[in-house]
Amino acid sequence: MEKPRGKDSFSLLYRTGFRINYALLHVMGPAALTPETDPRIRAKKEYERRRELHRAWKAHARSE
């Protein structure tokens, strides 16, 4: 399994940007939206997807 890169990267830069973006959306984002259109929920799901991919890569790397 190769290390996730590009749109699947879970780098420090991505994590920092996510936290800043998530905080700004919480303070200045749109009012309550449906779960399908809420940018905070979409950002959180993308973060969790990348985190799980990174964890799977780490577990695979440890097992070799």
N, C-alpha and C positions, 0 to 999 in steps of 0.2 A: 504494500500500500504506500503510495506516494504522499508526501506532505501536502496538505491542502494549500493551494495558491490562488491568486486572483480573486474571483468572486466568492471563493470559499475560505479565504484566509481569515485567521483568527489572531492577527498580529496585535501588538500593543497599540499601534496607531489606530486600528479598527476599534478596539475596545475602548480607548480613550474618546474617540469620536462618537461612538455609540452613547457613552455616558453623558457627554455634553449635549448631544442631540436629544436624547431622551429627557434630560432635565429641562431643556428649553421647550420641548413639546409639552411637558407637564405644566410649565408656567405660562407659556405664551401660545400654546397650541390651540386647535379648534375646540369648540364646546363638545359635549357628549355626542359621539357619533355611533353608528352601528359598528359591531366588531369587524365587519368586512372592510369598512372604510376608515377606521381609526388608525392614524399613522403610528401612534404609540404601540398599539397591539401588533401591527405589522413589523415594526422595528424589533420588538421583543421576541417575536417568533423567529425572525431572521437571526438574531443574536443566539437564541437557543439552538437553532439548527447548526450554526457554525460551531458553537461550543461542543455539541455532541459529535460533530464530525472530527473536531480537533481531539476530543477525548478518545474516540475510536482509533485515530491515527496513533496517539500516544500509547494506548494499550497494545496495539499491533507492534509498535516499535519495541516495547518492553518484552514482548513475548518472543522476539527473534533472538 
